[in-house]
């Protein structure tokens, strides 16, 4: 005999909720486009990428805040990865709209891909982000946990403070840049 106790019947409510989400997304896109935020987010992403591409100036500015950055190419690569991760983290935590943060981050990555292809290809294949995401998810002391992850990735246990300082300085600078774009809230 057929037991139908495990058969579930679905109605149109799930589909109606999906339609509502689509309508809400379209409304959000229209709102952000009309108030100029979508264009600002693109420009922000391009601007951040331009800062990252100008490596000499970027490192000079960063060194003035965290000290000398005279390290091997591998360590310098890790510093750049941390900087880009921090930019993404800050953008994601600043915008109330995932649409805007995705727009800015996509524009940043598109520009990096065009203007720093060799670095971007290496970044795109990197696993470093996973360690930083784990540090963020841990949530205890994000700056300290990011610093510990940075030290581990650099294979230098004494680099925790450097990683923490880079994260904090870059986060503050990215926030200032975001604020200068005058997004409509």
Buried (B, 14 or more C-beta within 10 A) or exposed (E): EEEEEEEEEEEEEEEEEEEEEEEEEEEBBEBBEEEBBBEBBBBBBBBBBBBBBEEEEBBEBBEEEBEEBEBEEEBBBBBBBBBBBBBBBBBBEBBEBEBBBBBBBEBBBBBBBEBBEEBBEEBEEBEBBEBBEEBBEBEEEBBBBBBBBBBBBBEBEEBBBBBBBBBBBBBEBBBEBBEEBEBEE
